[in-house]
Amino acid sequence: MKLKNIFKLLVITLIVFSCGEAPLQEGKYRINATVTGLDHGEIYMFNYPKVDTIKVVDGKFQIENKLEGAIGQISLVKDANIRGMSEENNLSLLVEPSIMTLNLNYENFSKSELTGSKTQNDQYRLDIIRKEIAANYKKEQKHFEAIAEKYKKAAEAGAGEDELEAIKYEDNEARGKLAPMWDEQGKATLKFIKDNPKSYVSVQSLMFQLRDLKYDEAKSIVDQFNPEHLKIGMGRRLVTELENMKKGIPGAMAGNFDTIDIHGNPLKLADFKGKYLLIDFWASWCVPCRKGNPHLIQLYKKYNPKGLEILGVSDDDRAHDKWRKAVEKDQIGIWHHVLRGLEYNPETRQQINKHKDISEGYNISTLPTKILVDPEGVIIGRYGSGGGNDDDMDRDLAALFDK
């Protein structure tokens, strides 16, 4: 080839390279976005507690940032005020160290699509599975949403506690009709996790399935995950939550506490030594908790003379009056009652003084949950939140006392 032709080829190559996209630095990601429905304006990227402004010019914008690890998660929102965000104006994306393309629907963020991220593709696959299940429960979902709107309007209109409580019971019934859908989605999600253990989506998704799993099963699943995924984002939290699952399970020692009861008297775990103790984690606003109180009263009257004590631990730290009224109305003042001990920093809204939180010592994630402790302080039963159910509790108590 002549020198002149070689020079021409070199010039053409340089022109093509200079007109193309700049190379991506190692450890960074880039999103080239096209916005439908907004030519010029602003959207926002939320990274707690910071909110960054992104300028949209001629219907386009670009994001380029460094990743902590192999996978990152970002949230794009329509409004800088993130309170009350819905899926129509909030978009969560799983990004990788690559150049990705985003088609953002400004009118409905949930209809947006990111390409170039294998991890986001995995999330899309799981979303489709869950949506197909939800499509079979449209009537139940519509009814549930109607009850939620009814409660919202009643509260805004200044409805009394009795009226609001009645709507809460309607809400509980509506949730009951949706329970089969949530159960199906949970099972399908767990199958996806087991089928795709190396996907970061499985790491994130397992966080929301832990409440239905026992420690051994959860541990066996986590052991199959990519170790690198457990060092970033939700993975770090998952490791912590898995460790917490060792608390509050049969065979573990009961979490110690030293607090004040509903009458202002000191109460600690050691006060129950030598007796069987059933700890009931509940709240005045928890309808299933309240509906279960008549049965607890029966159990208490039957087994208290034989050595059973009950301790109600209420998640009403910011509603003392409602807690006291619920105890009185449900006629459960016959056993011991304390508050959970949940405290927040009023400025950051982050939990503080965790050592005072009784629920922390038992890994309570859902209400109601009941823990059965033997006379030596060893947990021998867990019912709800990764344990058995009330039927199991009844059988265990009968085996202990009906001899």
DRENGU-813661 format. One record per residue (C-alpha): chain; x, y, z. Coordinates in steps of 0.25 Angstrom, whole numbers. Layout:
// DRENGU-813661
SITE  ch      u      v      w
SITE   A      X      Y      Z
...
END
This chain:
// DRENGU-813661
SITE  ch      u      v      w
SITE   A      0      0      0
SITE   A      5     14     -4
SITE   A      9     23      7
SITE   A     -1     33      3
SITE   A    -13     23      4
SITE   A     -8     19     18
SITE   A     -8     33     22
SITE   A    -22     34     17
SITE   A    -27     22     24
SITE   A    -20     27     37
SITE   A    -28     41     36
SITE   A    -41     34     33
SITE   A    -39     25     46
SITE   A    -36     37     54
SITE   A    -48     44     49
SITE   A    -57     32     52
SITE   A    -51     31     66
SITE   A    -53     46     69
SITE   A    -67     46     65
SITE   A    -70     33     73
SITE   A    -73     32     88
SITE   A    -62     35     98
SITE   A    -56     22    104
SITE   A    -61     18    118
SITE   A    -51     19    129
SITE   A    -50      6    138
SITE   A    -60      5    149
SITE   A    -69     15    143
SITE   A    -83     14    137
SITE   A    -90     23    127
SITE   A   -104     24    123
SITE   A   -108     31    110
SITE   A   -123     35    112
SITE   A   -134     40    103
SITE   A   -146     46    109
SITE   A   -160     44    104
SITE   A   -169     55    108
SITE   A   -159     66    113
SITE   A   -150     74    104
SITE   A   -144     83    114
SITE   A   -145     82    129
SITE   A   -140     75    141
SITE   A   -141     61    147
SITE   A   -134     57    160
SITE   A   -125     45    164
SITE   A   -127     41    178
SITE   A   -115     36    186
SITE   A   -119     36    201
SITE   A   -118     46    207
SITE   A   -114     54    195
SITE   A   -122     58    183
SITE   A   -115     62    170
SITE   A   -121     70    159
SITE   A   -120     65    144
SITE   A   -122     75    133
SITE   A   -130     70    121
SITE   A   -126     77    108
SITE   A   -133     74     95
SITE   A   -139     62    101
SITE   A   -126     56    105
SITE   A   -117     55    117
SITE   A   -104     47    121
SITE   A   -100     41    135
SITE   A    -86     36    137
SITE   A    -81     32    151
SITE   A    -72     22    158
SITE   A    -77      9    164
SITE   A    -74      4    177
SITE   A    -73    -11    172
SITE   A    -78    -19    160
SITE   A    -92    -14    162
SITE   A    -99     -1    166
SITE   A   -113      4    168
SITE   A   -118     18    165
SITE   A   -132     24    166
SITE   A   -137     35    157
SITE   A   -149     43    161
SITE   A   -158     53    155
SITE   A   -159     62    167
SITE   A   -147     67    177
SITE   A   -157     65    188
SITE   A   -157     49    189
SITE   A   -168     48    199
SITE   A   -180     40    194
SITE   A   -173     35    182
SITE   A   -180     25    173
SITE   A   -175     16    162
SITE   A   -181     26    151
SITE   A   -170     37    156
SITE   A   -159     28    162
SITE   A   -150     19    154
SITE   A   -139      9    161
SITE   A   -128      4    152
SITE   A   -118     -7    153
SITE   A   -105     -2    146
SITE   A    -92     -8    142
SITE   A    -78     -3    138
SITE   A    -82     -1    124
SITE   A    -89      8    114
SITE   A   -104      7    115
SITE   A   -116     13    108
SITE   A   -128     18    115
SITE   A   -142     22    109
SITE   A   -149     30    120
SITE   A   -164     32    119
SITE   A   -166     45    126
SITE   A   -181     43    128
SITE   A   -179     29    134
SITE   A   -165     26    139
SITE   A   -169     11    140
SITE   A   -171     10    125
SITE   A   -156     13    123
SITE   A   -146      3    119
SITE   A   -131      2    121
SITE   A   -122     -7    111
SITE   A   -108    -11    113
SITE   A   -109    -16    127
SITE   A   -110    -31    129
SITE   A   -114    -29    144
SITE   A   -125    -20    140
SITE   A   -130    -30    130
SITE   A   -131    -40    141
SITE   A   -139    -31    149
SITE   A   -149    -29    137
SITE   A   -150    -44    136
SITE   A   -154    -45    150
SITE   A   -164    -33    149
SITE   A   -171    -40    137
SITE   A   -173    -53    146
SITE   A   -179    -45    157
SITE   A   -188    -37    148
SITE   A   -193    -49    141
SITE   A   -197    -54    155
SITE   A   -203    -41    159
SITE   A   -212    -40    146
SITE   A   -220    -51    152
SITE   A   -224    -43    164
SITE   A   -229    -30    158
SITE   A   -242    -30    165
SITE   A   -236    -32    178
SITE   A   -225    -21    176
SITE   A   -236    -11    172
SITE   A   -244    -14    184
SITE   A   -231    -13    193
SITE   A   -228      1    186
SITE   A   -242      6    189
SITE   A   -241      3    203
SITE   A   -228     10    205
SITE   A   -233     22    198
SITE   A   -245     21    207
SITE   A   -236     22    219
SITE   A   -228     33    214
SITE   A   -240     42    211
SITE   A   -246     38    225
SITE   A   -233     42    232
SITE   A   -232     55    224
SITE   A   -247     58    228
SITE   A   -243     57    242
SITE   A   -251     44    245
SITE   A   -251     38    259
SITE   A   -243     27    264
SITE   A   -255     17    264
SITE   A   -258     20    249
SITE   A   -243     19    245
SITE   A   -242      6    253
SITE   A   -254      0    245
SITE   A   -247      3    232
SITE   A   -235     -3    237
SITE   A   -242    -16    239
SITE   A   -248    -15    224
SITE   A   -233    -13    220
SITE   A   -229    -25    227
SITE   A   -240    -33    220
SITE   A   -236    -28    207
SITE   A   -222    -32    210
SITE   A   -227    -46    213
SITE   A   -233    -47    199
SITE   A   -219    -43    193
SITE   A   -211    -52    202
SITE   A   -212    -63    191
SITE   A   -206    -54    181
SITE   A   -194    -50    190
SITE   A   -192    -65    194
SITE   A   -191    -68    179
SITE   A   -182    -57    176
SITE   A   -173    -61    188
SITE   A   -172    -75    183
SITE   A   -169    -71    169
SITE   A   -158    -61    174
SITE   A   -152    -71    183
SITE   A   -151    -81    171
SITE   A   -145    -70    162
SITE   A   -134    -67    173
SITE   A   -131    -82    174
SITE   A   -130    -83    159
SITE   A   -121    -71    158
SITE   A   -112    -71    170
SITE   A   -101    -63    163
SITE   A   -110    -51    159
SITE   A   -110    -39    168
SITE   A   -125    -38    166
SITE   A   -126    -51    175
SITE   A   -118    -44    186
SITE   A   -127    -32    186
SITE   A   -140    -41    185
SITE   A   -136    -50    196
SITE   A   -136    -38    206
SITE   A   -151    -38    204
SITE   A   -153    -53    206
SITE   A   -145    -55    219
SITE   A   -158    -53    227
SITE   A   -164    -66    222
SITE   A   -151    -74    223
SITE   A   -144    -81    234
SITE   A   -129    -78    237
SITE   A   -124    -91    231
SITE   A   -131    -90    218
SITE   A   -127    -75    216
SITE   A   -113    -79    219
SITE   A   -113    -90    209
SITE   A   -118    -80    198
SITE   A   -108    -69    202
SITE   A    -96    -79    201
SITE   A    -99    -80    186
SITE   A    -98    -65    184
SITE   A    -86    -58    177
SITE   A    -78    -54    189
SITE   A    -75    -41    182
SITE   A    -90    -38    182
SITE   A    -90    -39    197
SITE   A    -80    -28    199
SITE   A    -88    -17    192
SITE   A   -101    -10    194
SITE   A   -112    -19    198
SITE   A   -103    -31    199
SITE   A    -96    -25    212
SITE   A   -110    -23    218
SITE   A   -114    -37    214
SITE   A   -101    -43    222
SITE   A   -105    -34    234
SITE   A   -120    -39    234
SITE   A   -116    -53    232
SITE   A   -107    -52    244
SITE   A   -119    -46    252
SITE   A   -127    -58    248
SITE   A   -120    -66    258
SITE   A   -127    -58    269
SITE   A   -140    -61    274
SITE   A   -140    -76    268
SITE   A   -142    -89    276
SITE   A   -129    -92    283
SITE   A   -124    -78    285
SITE   A   -124    -71    298
SITE   A   -136    -60    299
SITE   A   -131    -46    297
SITE   A   -129    -39    310
SITE   A   -137    -26    313
SITE   A   -138    -17    325
SITE   A   -150     -7    323
SITE   A   -162      0    329
SITE   A   -176     -7    329
SITE   A   -189      0    326
SITE   A   -191      3    340
SITE   A   -177     10    342
SITE   A   -171     -2    349
SITE   A   -157     -8    345
SITE   A   -158    -21    337
SITE   A   -147    -29    332
SITE   A   -145    -43    326
SITE   A   -139    -49    339
SITE   A   -153    -46    346
SITE   A   -158    -58    338
SITE   A   -148    -68    342
SITE   A   -154    -81    346
SITE   A   -167    -79    338
SITE   A   -170    -81    323
SITE   A   -172    -68    316
SITE   A   -179    -65    303
SITE   A   -175    -52    297
SITE   A   -185    -45    288
SITE   A   -180    -35    279
SITE   A   -192    -27    274
SITE   A   -197    -12    272
SITE   A   -210     -5    274
SITE   A   -210     -2    259
SITE   A   -208    -17    255
SITE   A   -222    -23    252
SITE   A   -217    -38    252
SITE   A   -211    -35    266
SITE   A   -224    -29    271
SITE   A   -232    -40    265
SITE   A   -223    -51    272
SITE   A   -225    -45    286
SITE   A   -238    -53    290
SITE   A   -230    -66    287
SITE   A   -218    -61    295
SITE   A   -228    -58    307
SITE   A   -233    -72    306
SITE   A   -219    -78    306
SITE   A   -215    -69    318
SITE   A   -227    -73    327
SITE   A   -224    -88    324
SITE   A   -209    -88    326
SITE   A   -205    -77    335
SITE   A   -209    -85    347
SITE   A   -200    -95    342
SITE   A   -188    -86    341
SITE   A   -189    -78    328
SITE   A   -187    -63    327
SITE   A   -190    -54    315
SITE   A   -182    -41    312
SITE   A   -188    -32    301
SITE   A   -177    -24    294
SITE   A   -184    -13    287
SITE   A   -179     -5    275
SITE   A   -186      8    279
SITE   A   -174     16    284
SITE   A   -180     28    278
SITE   A   -194     26    281
SITE   A   -195     23    296
SITE   A   -209     27    298
SITE   A   -214     17    286
SITE   A   -205      6    293
SITE   A   -212      8    306
SITE   A   -226      9    300
SITE   A   -224     -4    292
SITE   A   -220    -11    305
SITE   A   -232     -7    312
SITE   A   -242     -9    300
SITE   A   -237    -23    297
SITE   A   -236    -26    312
SITE   A   -222    -31    312
SITE   A   -217    -24    324
SITE   A   -217    -37    331
SITE   A   -203    -40    326
SITE   A   -190    -31    326
SITE   A   -189    -20    316
SITE   A   -177    -12    311
SITE   A   -173     -3    299
SITE   A   -163     -8    289
SITE   A   -153      3    292
SITE   A   -151      8    278
SITE   A   -144     22    277
SITE   A   -141     31    265
SITE   A   -132     43    263
SITE   A   -142     54    260
SITE   A   -133     60    250
SITE   A   -128     48    242
SITE   A   -139     39    244
SITE   A   -129     28    247
SITE   A   -131     18    259
SITE   A   -123     21    271
SITE   A   -120     13    284
SITE   A   -123      0    278
SITE   A   -119     -7    291
SITE   A   -132     -2    297
SITE   A   -140     -8    285
SITE   A   -146    -21    290
SITE   A   -150    -26    276
SITE   A   -135    -25    272
SITE   A   -132    -37    282
SITE   A   -142    -46    275
SITE   A   -141    -42    260
SITE   A   -155    -37    259
SITE   A   -159    -33    245
SITE   A   -174    -35    244
SITE   A   -186    -34    254
SITE   A   -191    -42    261
SITE   A   -180    -51    265
SITE   A   -179    -59    277
SITE   A   -167    -65    284
SITE   A   -168    -76    295
SITE   A   -157    -76    305
SITE   A   -154    -87    315
SITE   A   -152    -85    330
SITE   A   -136    -85    328
SITE   A   -138    -74    317
SITE   A   -136    -82    305
SITE   A   -145    -80    293
SITE   A   -153    -93    290
SITE   A   -164    -87    280
SITE   A   -165    -76    270
SITE   A   -179    -73    263
SITE   A   -179    -64    251
SITE   A   -168    -56    244
SITE   A   -160    -69    240
SITE   A   -166    -78    250
SITE   A   -179    -87    252
SITE   A   -193    -82    253
SITE   A   -203    -81    264
SITE   A   -207    -95    262
SITE   A   -193    -99    265
SITE   A   -193    -90    277
SITE   A   -205    -97    283
SITE   A   -199   -111    281
SITE   A   -186   -107    288
SITE   A   -194   -101    300
SITE   A   -203   -113    301
SITE   A   -191   -122    301
SITE   A   -184   -114    312
SITE   A   -196   -112    321
SITE   A   -207   -123    317
SITE   A   -200   -135    323
END
